């Protein structure tokens, strides 16, 4: 992969490498991509949590609820084997 940066960003990357925290520009850019990936995962999890909170008041799980979850899980597992 080849990446072209404006001179100001190239200088910034070089400064980050010169700080000693990164061995080279590839390592610095890799760290940026990894940090972005983690941030996107965090945002996704937060959205799922908010969706759960917005879904209504919490109710106690019944034995029927757990049985339904087991049945759905078995269907999914069996479906992945075919």
N, C-alpha and C positions, 0 to 999 in steps of 0.2 A: 504494500500500500504506500502510495506517495501522497504526502500532504503538503500543500503550499500555504504558507501563512504570510500575512502582511509583515513588513519589516518590524513594526512595533510589537507584534505578537511573537515573532521569532526572537527578538531581543529579550522579551519577558521569559520565554521558555529557557533561553540560555542562562538567564539570571537564576532561574529555579534550579537548573542543573549545577550552576556554579556555587549555589548555596551548600551543596554537598548532600542534600537530602535524596537526590536522584543521581544515578550513575550516568544517565544519558537522557536525551530528549525522548526517546522511545519509552523509557521507564516513566517519565513524567506524564506523557500523554496517555499511557496505559493506566496510570493512577487516576487521571481525570475521568477516563471512560468508566473505570470501575466505580468511582465515586458517584457518577451519574447513574449508573446501573443500580447501585444501592439506593439512591434517592428515589428512583422510579419505583423500586420494589416497596420502599417505605410508603410512598404515596398510594400505591395500590392497596396495601394492607390497611392504611388509614381509611381509604374509601370503602373497603369491605366492612370495617368496624362501624363506620358511620351508617352504612346501609343497614347493618344489623340493628343499630340503635334506632334508626328511623322506621324499622319494620313494625313497631308497635310495642306494647308493654310485654315484659317478660312473663312467661307462664311456666309453671312447673312441668317437667317432663314426666309423662306417664309411661307405664310399661308398654302401652300400645305405640307410643311415639318411638321408643327404643326398638321395638319389634319392626316397625316400618323402616327405620334407619338400617337395621340388619338386612332386611329383605332387599332394599335398594342397593346396599353395598354388595350383596351376593350377586345381584343382577349385573352390576358393573364389573365385578371380578370375572364372572363367567363370560361376559361380553368381550373382555379383553383377551380371552384365551382363544377365541375363534379366529 
